[in-house]
Amino acid sequence: MAKVRIPTPLRKLTNNEELVEVNAASVSEVFRELQTRFPGIQERLLDESGAVRRFVNVYVNEEDIRFLQNQDTPIQPNDEISIIPAIAGG
């Protein structure tokens, strides 16, 4: 099963789990499984049109999905998916 790293701000939705195992073939399936198991998490990751929110970065094995196949990026059983909220400063 692939592993998803949950950022600290979203762990209240995952019962404080930092690493969640998922059985998914693509990033979009990862999001669906997370939503099924942890209701409310998807609205924090995806906008109303279903696209990854601008301030959320998603990586598969340290590769930004925006430079891969976005939500169609395939997931293998040993992959690690990282969800990282963007940090702004000034």
C-alpha positions in Angstrom: 0.0 0.0 0.0 1.1 3.5 -0.7 1.7 5.9 2.2 0.4 9.4 2.5 2.1 12.0 4.7 -0.5 14.1 6.3 0.6 17.7 7.3 0.2 18.8 10.9 -2.8 21.2 10.2 -4.8 18.3 8.7 -4.0 15.7 11.3 -7.1 16.6 13.4 -9.1 15.1 10.6 -7.0 11.9 10.5 -7.1 11.1 14.2 -3.6 12.6 14.5 -2.2 10.0 12.1 0.9 11.4 10.3 1.2 8.5 7.8 -1.9 6.9 6.3 -1.8 3.8 4.0 -4.0 3.9 1.0 -4.8 1.4 -1.8 -5.0 3.7 -4.9 -4.0 3.6 -8.5 -3.8 7.4 -9.0 -3.6 10.6 -7.0 -7.3 11.3 -7.6 -8.0 7.9 -6.0 -5.8 8.8 -3.1 -8.0 11.9 -2.5 -11.2 9.8 -2.8 -10.0 7.2 -0.3 -8.8 9.9 2.2 -12.3 11.6 1.9 -14.0 8.2 2.5 -11.9 7.5 5.6 -11.6 11.1 6.9 -14.7 13.1 5.9 -13.9 16.8 5.3 -10.3 16.4 4.3 -11.0 16.6 0.5 -12.5 20.1 0.7 -9.2 21.3 2.3 -7.2 19.8 -0.6 -9.4 20.4 -3.6 -11.3 23.4 -4.8 -14.9 23.5 -6.0 -13.9 22.4 -9.5 -12.0 19.4 -8.2 -8.5 20.9 -8.8 -5.8 20.8 -6.1 -6.0 24.1 -4.2 -3.3 26.7 -5.1 -1.8 26.6 -1.6 -1.5 22.8 -1.5 1.4 21.0 -3.0 1.3 17.3 -3.6 4.3 15.2 -4.3 4.7 11.5 -5.3 8.1 10.3 -4.3 9.3 13.9 -4.0 8.1 14.8 -7.5 5.6 17.6 -7.7 2.4 16.2 -9.4 2.1 19.4 -11.4 5.1 18.3 -13.4 3.9 14.7 -13.7 0.3 13.9 -14.6 -1.4 16.0 -11.9 -4.2 14.0 -10.3 -3.8 11.3 -13.0 -0.3 10.5 -11.7 -0.2 6.8 -11.2 0.5 5.4 -7.7 2.5 2.2 -7.1 2.2 0.2 -3.9 5.5 1.4 -2.4 5.0 5.1 -3.3 5.0 7.9 -0.8 2.6 10.8 -1.3 3.3 14.0 0.6 0.7 16.7 1.0 2.4 20.0 1.9 0.6 23.3 2.5 2.3 26.3 0.9 3.8 28.7 3.3 3.7 32.4 2.6 5.7 35.1 4.2 6.5 38.7 3.9 
